[in-house]
Amino acid sequence: EGVGLAHRRLSIIDLSRHGHQPMHFAGCRLVYNGEFYNYRSIRKELESRGHRFHGCSDSEVLLHGWVEWGDGILERINGIYAFAVWDGKSRTLLLARDPMGVKPLYYTETTSGFAFASELKALTALPDLDRSIDPQAVDACLGHLWLPSPSTMFRAVRKLEPGHLLAVRDGRIVSRRPPHAPPFIPTPGQQTEYPRRAAAERLSEQLDRAVRRQLVSDVPVGAFLSGGLDSSAVVALARRRLDRLPCFTITFRDRSMADEGFADDLPYARRVARHLGVTLHEVEVGAALIDGLEQMVWQLDEPQADPAPLQAALICRAAHEAGIKVLLSGTGGDDLFTGYRRHRALLLERWWRWWPAAIRRRLQRFAATLPHSSGTGRRIARAFRFAGVDEEERIVGYFRWLDPERQRCLYSPEFRDAVGTPAPLRDFLRTLPDGLTPLQRMLALEQRFFLADHNLNYTDKSGMAYGVEVRVPLLDLELVRFANRLPDRYKQRGATGKWLFKQAMEGVLPREVIHRPKTGFGAPVRRWLHHDLREMVGDLLSEEGIRRRGWFDPQAVRRMIADDAAGRIDAAYSIFAMLCMELWCRRFVDRRQEWG
């Protein structure tokens, strides 16, 4: 029929041959990446309608559900997925991606037809793939450190947006749409009001159900455990039902993380492990961490300028070596309940956003003069960097690492014209319903872009690279909808983020863990650039190399590197983004051996 489907299986539920794919039933064929956790209840409903099953996998339930309800099955399932169904009767290929974008899905239209894959690198095997670079993707990567979907670095390859359904007929896309309302867009005026204690109890129940649902597995389950609130809560709730729950954490050999303002996770992770009676595997990280930078870019398919994937990959490798195929992660807590510094900065705007624009612009100019050699100076400068613009631009500005004008000055004249003035985050904000609070709008951006295109992309691919499925209970769809109906005051209260989440965990976790300083996966990027990566910066961002690539003005890049080294500006992550993009080009564009 001119259609080819291929699948490489990571067996989690029903390890028998009955779970193998591609799977076929009633003229339809399925390839599927992911899990949906309520498959048993849907299976019972399908059996009551006359369906008979050969195995016990969720894949078979999904296929039968598609035959029974068509895309209506998407409103019934709660899970993480990217899948494709070929319907032989209508000769249509349907692709779907889960509403939060946990599982990746890339696609392209070429002269020979339509192709899709879970990894962009698979598509580079196509001989007729157009490998021309999308200038707007370069602009997004430099500005945000990640690529907002549907963009990829290749102009010809797109990411299917979270929660979207794509139909293909005769080798060409015929429609692309969301089948139902995205869970990350709250409805104005429909916030659920609970007394504090009742709200904490309801949240506790929702968290418990979410974790319980995601423990379904026919293979051993483990967990990330940083000792932060999110991962610790997931481990605590999973421990209620699992006698054995091996946990994994990162430990640094030196003080490089502390020197850049990161709190040490290890004492907290050990405290939680003792409190809950779980085994803690400590994965030691040394200076060799940066040796995995090129491999990181290859695994992620995208030049994400964040060293966090290096640590995630080390944990997933350790889990694989320990025989663990499923890891529970705390990813998503900050994006639902707040927790990032930008959430606190946004709430603090109430003290100054009513000032006249002229005064706010002076505040912005003053912040730009603060020294960038200290963490405090950098954070204050970032908080007021867009004080002089309107609310919409300020919200988007919190996601940027470079001032747009400074960024445009880095481009060569020809490339600057090609970039234009893209604004995917601002355009998304304008689609949101009227009446949302600034924090609701920011959290919608977190969940639609930062979460899916940054955190979840590296979390999933770091796991799959080592045959480990990473599950994200805090992004359970019922929990997401519940969280997005909570009023702002139950999330960010002054300097305290995750306020209600912390209330719900009282009595479950030690107080010093619940109220510990915020940290996260990270690495000493500034120290790397000034020491360990100095030679790589000189090589990858040499004047000759920059001219050959044609994107940047070599002199502007040299000035930025010199200003960063002197502490006049903080451009470490922007320089790191340039390194990652050049590494990506050398692997995905310049080389022609696709798999290695």
C-alpha positions as CSV (number, residue, x, y, z in Angstrom):
1,E,0.0,0.0,0.0
2,G,3.0,2.3,-0.2
3,V,3.2,2.6,3.6
4,G,6.0,1.4,5.9
5,L,5.8,1.3,9.7
6,A,8.7,0.3,12.0
7,H,9.1,0.0,15.7
8,R,11.8,-0.8,18.3
9,R,10.2,-2.0,21.5
10,L,11.0,-1.2,25.1
11,S,8.8,-3.8,26.8
12,I,7.2,-2.5,30.0
13,I,3.7,-3.9,30.0
14,D,3.0,-7.5,28.7
15,L,6.5,-8.7,27.8
16,S,5.2,-11.4,25.5
17,R,5.1,-11.4,21.7
18,H,1.5,-10.2,22.0
19,G,2.8,-6.8,22.8
20,H,5.0,-6.6,19.7
21,Q,4.5,-3.9,17.1
22,P,3.5,-2.9,14.4
23,M,0.1,-4.3,15.7
24,H,-2.9,-4.9,13.5
25,F,-6.6,-5.2,14.0
26,A,-9.7,-4.7,11.8
27,G,-7.8,-3.1,8.9
28,C,-5.8,-0.8,11.1
29,R,-2.1,-0.9,12.1
30,L,-0.4,0.8,15.0
31,V,3.0,1.9,16.1
32,Y,3.1,3.4,19.6
33,N,5.6,5.0,22.0
34,G,4.5,5.5,25.5
35,E,2.1,4.3,28.2
36,F,-1.4,5.1,29.2
37,Y,-2.2,4.2,32.7
38,N,-6.0,3.7,32.7
39,Y,-5.9,1.1,30.0
40,R,-7.4,-1.6,32.2
41,S,-10.7,0.2,32.7
42,I,-10.9,1.0,29.0
43,R,-10.2,-2.6,28.2
44,K,-13.2,-3.7,30.3
45,E,-15.4,-1.2,28.5
46,L,-14.2,-2.5,25.1
47,E,-14.8,-6.1,26.2
48,S,-18.3,-5.2,27.2
49,R,-18.7,-4.0,23.6
50,G,-17.6,-7.4,22.2
51,H,-13.8,-6.8,21.7
52,R,-11.5,-9.8,22.4
53,F,-7.8,-9.4,23.2
54,H,-4.9,-11.7,22.6
55,G,-2.5,-10.1,25.2
56,C,-2.4,-7.7,28.1
57,S,-0.7,-4.6,26.7
58,D,-2.0,-1.1,26.6
59,S,-1.0,-1.0,23.0
60,E,-3.6,-3.5,22.0
61,V,-6.2,-1.6,24.1
62,L,-5.3,1.6,22.2
63,L,-5.7,0.0,18.8
64,H,-9.0,-1.5,19.7
65,G,-10.1,1.8,21.2
66,W,-9.2,3.6,18.0
67,V,-11.2,1.1,15.9
68,E,-14.2,1.6,18.3
69,W,-14.2,5.4,18.8
70,G,-11.7,6.8,16.3
71,D,-9.9,9.9,17.7
72,G,-12.5,9.9,20.5
73,I,-10.2,7.5,22.3
74,L,-7.8,10.5,22.9
75,E,-10.4,12.0,25.3
76,R,-10.5,8.8,27.3
77,I,-6.8,8.0,27.8
78,N,-4.6,9.4,30.6
79,G,-0.9,8.8,29.7
80,I,2.1,9.7,27.7
81,Y,2.2,8.8,24.0
82,A,3.2,9.5,20.4
83,F,1.6,7.0,18.0
84,A,0.5,6.5,14.4
85,V,-2.4,4.5,13.1
86,W,-2.7,3.5,9.5
87,D,-6.4,3.0,8.5
88,G,-6.5,0.8,5.5
89,K,-10.1,1.5,4.7
90,S,-9.8,5.3,4.4
91,R,-6.1,5.0,3.4
92,T,-5.2,7.6,6.0
93,L,-2.3,7.8,8.4
94,L,-3.2,9.4,11.8
95,L,-0.5,10.7,14.2
96,A,-1.1,11.9,17.7
97,R,0.9,13.3,20.6
98,D,0.0,13.4,24.2
99,P,-1.5,16.7,25.6
100,M,1.6,17.7,27.7
101,G,4.1,16.7,25.0
102,V,6.0,14.1,27.1
103,K,6.7,11.9,24.0
104,P,8.4,13.5,21.0
105,L,7.2,13.2,17.4
106,Y,9.0,14.6,14.3
107,Y,7.7,14.6,10.7
108,T,8.6,15.9,7.3
109,E,7.2,16.1,3.7
110,T,9.8,15.3,1.0
111,T,9.6,14.7,-2.7
112,S,9.2,10.9,-2.0
113,G,6.4,11.4,0.5
114,F,5.7,11.8,4.2
115,A,7.9,10.5,7.0
116,F,7.8,10.6,10.8
117,A,9.8,9.3,13.7
118,S,10.3,9.6,17.4
119,E,13.8,11.0,16.8
120,L,14.9,13.7,14.3
121,K,18.1,11.7,13.6
122,A,16.0,8.9,12.1
123,L,14.7,11.3,9.4
124,T,18.3,12.2,8.4
125,A,18.4,8.8,6.7
126,L,16.1,10.1,4.0
127,P,18.2,10.8,0.9
128,D,15.9,13.6,-0.2
129,L,15.6,15.4,3.2
130,D,16.1,19.2,2.8
131,R,18.8,20.0,5.4
132,S,18.6,23.8,5.1
133,I,18.6,25.6,8.4
134,D,15.6,27.5,9.8
135,P,16.9,30.9,10.8
136,Q,14.0,31.4,13.2
137,A,15.0,28.2,15.0
138,V,18.6,29.6,15.5
139,D,17.1,32.8,16.8
140,A,14.9,30.8,19.3
141,C,17.7,28.6,20.5
142,L,20.0,31.6,21.1
143,G,17.2,33.5,22.9
144,H,15.5,30.8,24.9
145,L,18.1,28.0,24.8
146,W,15.5,25.6,23.4
147,L,13.3,25.4,20.3
148,P,9.5,26.1,20.6
149,S,7.5,23.6,18.7
150,P,6.7,23.1,15.9
151,S,10.2,24.4,15.0
152,T,13.3,22.3,14.6
153,M,16.7,23.3,13.3
154,F,15.8,21.9,9.9
155,R,13.3,24.1,8.0
156,A,11.8,20.9,6.4
157,V,11.2,19.0,9.7
158,R,8.5,19.9,12.2
159,K,7.6,18.7,15.7
160,L,4.0,17.8,16.2
161,E,2.7,20.2,18.9
162,P,1.5,18.7,22.2
163,G,-2.0,17.4,22.1
164,H,-2.3,17.6,18.3
165,L,-3.6,15.1,15.7
166,L,-2.2,15.0,12.2
167,A,-3.9,13.3,9.2
168,V,-1.9,12.2,6.1
169,R,-3.4,11.0,2.9
170,D,-1.6,10.1,-0.4
171,G,1.7,11.1,1.2
172,R,0.6,14.6,2.1
173,I,-0.7,16.3,5.3
174,V,-4.4,17.0,5.0
175,S,-5.1,18.3,8.5
176,R,-3.5,19.2,11.8
177,R,-5.6,20.0,14.9
178,P,-6.0,19.6,18.6
179,P,-8.8,17.0,19.2
180,H,-9.8,18.6,22.5
181,A,-9.1,21.6,24.8
182,P,-5.5,21.6,26.0
183,P,-5.2,21.0,29.7
184,F,-2.6,23.8,30.1
185,I,-5.1,26.6,29.2
186,P,-7.2,27.5,32.2
187,T,-10.7,28.9,31.9
188,P,-11.1,32.5,33.3
189,G,-13.4,32.8,36.3
190,Q,-13.4,29.0,36.9
191,Q,-10.8,28.8,39.6
192,T,-11.9,26.4,42.3
193,E,-12.1,28.0,45.8
194,Y,-11.4,25.7,48.7
195,P,-10.5,26.5,52.3
196,R,-6.8,26.1,52.9
197,R,-7.0,22.7,54.7
198,A,-9.6,21.3,52.3
199,A,-7.5,22.4,49.3
200,A,-4.4,20.7,50.7
201,E,-6.3,17.5,51.3
202,R,-7.7,17.5,47.7
203,L,-4.3,18.1,46.3
204,S,-2.9,15.3,48.4
205,E,-5.5,13.0,47.1
206,Q,-4.9,14.0,43.5
207,L,-1.1,13.5,43.9
208,D,-1.6,10.1,45.5
209,R,-3.9,8.9,42.6
210,A,-1.5,10.3,40.0
211,V,1.4,8.3,41.4
212,R,-0.6,5.2,42.0
213,R,-1.8,5.2,38.4
214,Q,1.7,5.4,37.0
215,L,3.1,2.4,39.0
216,V,1.6,-0.1,36.6
217,S,4.5,-2.1,35.1
218,D,5.7,-5.6,34.5
219,V,9.3,-4.6,35.1
220,P,11.1,-3.0,38.1
221,V,10.4,0.6,38.9
222,G,12.8,3.2,40.3
223,A,12.9,6.9,40.8
224,F,14.9,10.1,40.5
225,L,15.6,11.6,44.0
226,S,17.2,15.0,44.2
227,G,15.9,15.7,47.7
228,G,13.8,18.5,46.3
229,L,10.1,18.7,47.0
230,D,8.9,17.4,43.6
231,S,11.0,14.2,43.4
232,S,10.7,13.5,47.1
233,A,6.9,13.8,47.0
234,V,6.7,11.3,44.1
235,V,9.1,8.9,45.9
236,A,7.1,9.2,49.2
237,L,3.8,8.4,47.5
238,A,5.2,5.6,45.4
239,R,6.8,4.1,48.5
240,R,3.4,3.5,50.0
241,R,2.7,0.8,47.4
242,L,6.2,-0.5,46.5
243,D,8.3,-2.5,48.9
244,R,11.3,-1.9,46.7
245,L,12.0,1.4,45.1
246,P,15.7,2.1,44.2
247,C,16.4,5.8,43.8
248,F,19.1,7.7,42.1
249,T,20.8,11.0,42.7
250,I,23.7,13.1,41.5
251,T,26.7,14.0,43.6
252,F,29.6,16.3,42.6
253,R,33.2,15.7,43.6
254,D,34.1,19.3,44.0
255,R,32.6,22.7,45.0
256,S,32.1,23.9,41.4
257,M,28.3,23.8,41.8
258,A,28.3,25.7,45.1
259,D,30.5,28.3,43.5
260,E,27.8,29.1,41.0
261,G,25.0,29.3,43.6
262,F,23.5,25.8,43.3
263,A,22.5,24.2,46.6
264,D,23.9,20.8,47.3
265,D,21.2,18.1,46.8
266,L,23.0,15.2,48.3
267,P,22.3,15.8,52.0
268,Y,18.6,16.3,51.3
269,A,18.4,13.2,49.1
270,R,20.0,11.1,51.8
271,R,17.6,12.6,54.4
272,V,14.6,11.6,52.3
273,A,16.0,8.1,51.6
274,R,16.5,7.5,55.3
275,H,13.0,8.9,56.1
276,L,11.3,6.7,53.5
277,G,13.5,3.6,53.8
278,V,14.6,3.5,50.1
279,T,18.0,2.5,48.6
280,L,19.8,5.6,47.3
281,H,22.3,5.1,44.4
282,E,24.7,8.1,44.3
283,V,25.9,8.8,40.8
284,E,29.2,10.7,41.1
285,V,30.0,13.4,38.6
286,G,33.4,14.7,37.9
287,A,35.2,17.0,35.5
288,A,34.6,14.4,32.7
289,L,30.9,15.4,32.6
290,I,31.6,17.9,29.9
291,D,33.1,15.1,27.7
292,G,29.6,14.0,27.0
293,L,28.5,17.4,25.5
294,E,28.7,16.2,21.9
295,Q,26.9,13.0,22.7
296,M,24.2,15.0,24.6
297,V,23.5,17.1,21.5
298,W,23.2,13.9,19.4
299,Q,20.9,12.2,21.8
300,L,18.5,15.2,22.1
301,D,18.2,15.9,18.4
302,E,18.2,19.6,19.2
303,P,20.9,22.0,20.4
304,Q,19.4,22.6,23.9
305,A,21.8,24.8,25.7
306,D,21.4,23.3,29.2
307,P,23.8,20.9,30.9
308,A,20.9,19.2,32.8
309,P,20.6,16.4,30.2
310,L,24.1,15.3,31.0
311,Q,23.1,14.5,34.6
312,A,19.8,13.0,33.6
313,A,21.6,10.7,31.2
314,L,24.1,9.6,33.9
315,I,21.2,8.7,36.2
316,C,19.4,6.8,33.4
317,R,22.5,4.9,32.5
318,A,23.0,3.9,36.2
319,A,19.4,2.8,36.3
320,H,19.8,0.7,33.2
321,E,22.9,-1.0,34.7
322,A,20.9,-1.7,37.8
323,G,18.2,-3.5,35.8
324,I,15.6,-0.7,36.1
325,K,13.5,0.0,33.0
326,V,11.1,2.6,34.5
327,L,12.0,5.7,36.5
328,L,9.6,8.1,38.2
329,S,10.5,11.8,37.8
330,G,9.4,14.9,39.6
331,T,9.4,16.9,36.4
332,G,6.5,19.4,36.1
333,G,6.0,20.5,39.7
334,D,7.5,24.0,39.0
335,D,5.4,24.4,35.9
336,L,2.1,23.6,37.6
337,F,2.6,25.0,41.1
338,T,5.3,27.6,40.5
339,G,8.8,27.4,41.8
340,Y,11.0,29.2,39.3
341,R,12.5,32.6,40.1
342,R,10.5,34.2,37.3
343,H,7.3,33.3,39.1
344,R,8.4,35.2,42.1
345,A,9.6,38.1,40.0
346,L,6.3,38.3,38.3
347,L,4.3,38.4,41.5
348,L,6.7,41.1,42.9
349,E,5.8,43.3,39.9
350,R,2.7,44.5,41.8
351,W,5.1,46.8,43.7
352,W,6.2,48.7,40.6
353,R,4.3,47.8,37.4
354,W,1.8,50.7,38.0
355,W,4.7,53.2,37.8
356,P,4.7,55.4,34.7
357,A,6.5,53.9,31.7
358,A,9.3,56.5,31.9
359,I,10.2,55.6,35.4
360,R,10.0,51.9,34.6
361,R,12.4,52.4,31.7
362,R,14.9,54.1,34.2
363,L,14.6,51.1,36.4
364,Q,15.4,48.9,33.5
365,R,18.5,51.0,32.6
366,F,19.7,50.9,36.2
367,A,19.3,47.1,36.4
368,A,21.5,46.8,33.3
369,T,24.3,48.5,35.1
370,L,24.5,46.0,38.0
371,P,27.5,43.8,38.2
372,H,27.0,40.4,36.6
373,S,29.9,38.8,38.5
374,S,27.6,37.8,41.3
375,G,24.4,35.6,41.4
376,T,22.4,38.3,43.1
377,G,23.4,41.0,40.6
378,R,22.5,38.7,37.7
379,R,19.1,37.8,39.1
380,I,18.2,41.5,39.9
381,A,19.3,42.5,36.4
382,R,17.1,39.7,34.8
383,A,14.1,40.6,37.0
384,F,14.0,44.2,35.7
385,R,15.5,43.7,32.2
386,F,12.1,44.3,30.6
387,A,10.5,46.6,33.2
388,G,9.9,49.4,30.6
389,V,7.7,47.3,28.2
390,D,4.1,46.2,28.4
391,E,2.9,43.2,30.4
392,E,2.8,40.8,27.5
393,E,6.4,41.6,26.5
394,R,7.5,41.3,30.2
395,I,6.0,37.8,30.5
396,V,7.8,36.6,27.4
397,G,10.9,38.4,28.5
398,Y,11.3,36.3,31.6
399,F,11.9,33.3,29.2
400,R,14.7,35.1,27.3
401,W,18.4,34.9,28.1
402,L,19.4,37.8,25.8
403,D,17.9,41.2,25.1
404,P,16.4,41.0,21.6
405,E,18.3,44.0,20.3
406,R,21.6,42.7,21.7
407,Q,20.8,39.3,20.1
408,R,20.1,40.8,16.7
409,C,23.4,42.7,16.8
410,L,25.1,39.3,16.9
411,Y,23.8,38.2,13.5
412,S,25.4,38.9,10.1
413,P,23.3,41.4,8.1
414,E,22.1,38.7,5.7
415,F,21.1,36.3,8.5
416,R,19.4,39.1,10.4
417,D,17.1,39.7,7.4
418,A,16.4,36.0,7.1
419,V,15.4,35.7,10.8
420,G,12.8,38.5,10.6
421,T,10.9,39.1,13.9
422,P,9.5,35.8,15.1
423,A,7.5,35.8,18.3
424,P,6.0,32.3,18.9
425,L,5.6,32.8,22.7
426,R,3.9,36.2,22.3
427,D,1.7,34.8,19.5
428,F,0.6,32.0,21.8
429,L,-0.2,34.5,24.6
430,R,-2.5,36.3,22.3
431,T,-4.6,33.1,21.7
432,L,-5.3,32.8,25.5
433,P,-8.8,33.8,26.7
434,D,-9.3,37.2,28.2
435,G,-9.4,37.5,32.0
436,L,-6.4,35.3,32.9
437,T,-4.0,36.6,35.6
438,P,-0.4,37.3,34.6
439,L,0.7,34.2,36.6
440,Q,-1.9,32.0,34.8
441,R,-0.6,33.3,31.5
442,M,3.0,32.6,32.4
443,L,2.2,29.1,33.6
444,A,0.4,28.4,30.3
445,L,3.6,29.4,28.6
446,E,5.6,27.1,30.9
447,Q,3.4,24.1,30.2
448,R,3.0,24.7,26.4
449,F,6.6,25.5,25.6
450,F,9.3,25.4,28.3
451,L,8.0,22.1,29.7
452,A,7.4,20.2,26.5
453,D,10.2,21.6,24.4
454,H,12.9,21.8,27.0
455,N,12.4,19.7,30.2
456,L,10.4,16.9,28.7
457,N,12.5,16.6,25.5
458,Y,15.7,16.0,27.4
459,T,14.0,13.9,30.1
460,D,12.5,11.5,27.7
461,K,15.4,11.2,25.3
462,S,18.0,10.8,28.1
463,G,15.9,7.8,29.3
464,M,15.2,6.2,26.0
465,A,18.9,6.4,25.0
466,Y,19.6,3.9,27.8
467,G,16.4,1.8,27.5
468,V,14.6,3.5,30.4
469,E,11.1,4.9,30.3
470,V,10.8,8.1,32.4
471,R,7.3,8.7,33.8
472,V,6.1,12.1,35.1
473,P,3.3,11.6,37.7
474,L,3.1,15.3,38.3
475,L,1.9,15.7,34.7
476,D,-1.0,13.3,35.1
477,L,-3.8,14.9,33.2
478,E,-6.3,14.9,36.1
479,L,-3.7,16.6,38.3
480,V,-2.8,19.2,35.6
481,R,-6.5,20.2,35.3
482,F,-6.9,20.4,39.0
483,A,-3.7,22.5,39.5
484,N,-4.8,24.9,36.7
485,R,-8.0,25.6,38.5
486,L,-6.3,26.6,41.8
487,P,-6.1,30.3,42.5
488,D,-2.8,32.1,42.3
489,R,-2.5,32.5,46.0
490,Y,-2.3,28.7,46.5
491,K,0.8,28.6,44.2
492,Q,3.0,31.6,44.7
493,R,2.8,33.6,48.0
494,G,5.3,36.3,48.0
495,A,8.7,34.6,47.9
496,T,7.2,31.2,48.6
497,G,6.5,29.0,45.6
498,K,4.5,25.8,45.5
499,W,2.7,27.0,48.6
500,L,-0.2,24.5,48.6
501,F,2.0,21.7,47.4
502,K,4.1,22.2,50.5
503,Q,1.0,22.2,52.7
504,A,-0.1,18.9,51.2
505,M,3.3,17.3,52.0
506,E,3.4,18.3,55.7
507,G,3.6,15.1,57.7
508,V,4.7,13.1,54.7
509,L,8.2,14.6,54.2
510,P,10.6,16.2,56.7
511,R,10.1,19.9,57.0
512,E,13.6,20.8,56.1
513,V,13.0,19.0,52.7
514,I,9.7,20.7,52.1
515,H,11.0,24.2,52.8
516,R,14.6,23.8,51.4
517,P,16.1,26.3,49.0
518,K,15.1,25.9,45.3
519,T,17.7,24.2,43.1
520,G,17.6,21.9,40.1
521,F,19.7,19.9,37.7
522,G,22.5,22.1,36.6
523,A,26.2,22.4,36.0
524,P,28.9,25.1,36.5
525,V,28.5,26.5,32.9
526,R,30.2,29.8,33.7
527,R,33.2,28.1,35.1
528,W,33.3,25.6,32.2
529,L,33.4,28.4,29.7
530,H,36.2,30.3,31.4
531,H,38.3,27.2,32.1
532,D,37.4,23.6,30.9
533,L,35.7,24.7,27.7
534,R,37.9,27.6,26.8
535,E,39.7,25.7,24.1
536,M,36.4,24.4,22.7
537,V,35.0,27.9,22.5
538,G,38.1,29.0,20.6
539,D,37.7,26.2,18.2
540,L,34.0,26.1,17.6
541,L,33.5,29.8,17.7
542,S,36.6,30.8,15.8
543,E,36.4,33.7,13.3
544,E,36.9,31.4,10.4
545,G,34.2,28.9,11.6
546,I,31.7,31.7,12.3
547,R,32.2,33.2,8.8
548,R,31.8,29.8,7.2
549,R,28.5,29.1,8.9
550,G,27.3,32.6,8.0
551,W,24.9,33.2,10.9
552,F,26.9,35.5,13.2
553,D,29.1,38.6,13.0
554,P,32.5,37.3,14.2
555,Q,33.5,40.6,15.8
556,A,30.2,40.8,17.7
557,V,30.7,37.3,19.0
558,R,34.3,38.1,20.0
559,R,33.1,41.2,22.0
560,M,30.4,39.2,23.7
561,I,32.9,36.5,24.8
562,A,35.3,39.1,26.1
563,D,32.6,41.0,28.0
564,D,31.4,37.8,29.6
565,A,34.9,36.8,30.6
566,A,35.4,40.3,32.1
567,G,32.1,40.1,34.1
568,R,30.6,43.1,32.3
569,I,27.7,41.0,31.1
570,D,26.4,37.5,31.8
571,A,26.4,35.8,28.4
572,A,27.5,32.3,29.6
573,Y,24.4,30.5,28.5
574,S,24.2,32.4,25.2
575,I,27.8,31.3,24.4
576,F,26.9,27.8,25.5
577,A,24.0,27.9,23.1
578,M,26.3,28.8,20.2
579,L,28.6,25.9,21.1
580,C,25.7,23.5,21.1
581,M,24.4,24.8,17.8
582,E,27.8,24.4,16.2
583,L,28.1,20.9,17.6
584,W,24.7,20.1,16.3
585,C,25.5,21.3,12.8
586,R,28.7,19.3,12.7
587,R,26.8,16.1,13.6
588,F,23.5,16.6,11.7
589,V,24.5,18.8,8.8
590,D,28.2,18.4,8.0
591,R,28.5,14.7,8.5
592,R,26.7,12.2,6.2
593,Q,27.0,9.0,8.3
594,E,23.7,9.3,10.1
595,W,24.0,6.6,12.8
596,G,27.1,6.3,15.0
